[in-house]
């Protein structure tokens, strides 16, 4: 998957963590990406996986190269971009499918990542 690609800097940072912690972080990532309608808090994940919140955040960033929230936002938006091009769903249906209750918040997040509105993205790239 696109987020599993580690650059040299991340690899160096990973070397300082126990492999068990890295595996736990990969489990957490898998959990969060398996049900995008569910939004997990750091505190909740920390309790569930018996890991200090600071450790969880730092190991996650070392593994995936970005903070948890940024990683999930990027993951959701990349999935949404594929859906915009391949599925015949409305923007609000796609927003809901990737875990957004509000179409306006989805549109804002999409524009943050792609610098273009979802509707414009769809029109521009759909039939290429």
LINRA-V795899 format. One record per run of one state. SS is the DSSP state (@ for helix, = for strand, . for the rest). FROM is the first residue (numbers start at 1). TO is the last residue. If there is no record, write none. Layout:
{{SS:FROM:TO} {SS:FROM:TO}}
//
This chain:
{{.:1:1} {@:2:4} {.:5:7} {@:8:14} {.:15:18} {@:19:34} {.:35:41} {@:42:48} {.:49:52} {@:53:64} {.:65:67} {@:68:86} {.:87:90} {@:91:97} {.:98:102} {@:103:114} {.:115:117} {@:118:125} {.:126:128}}
//
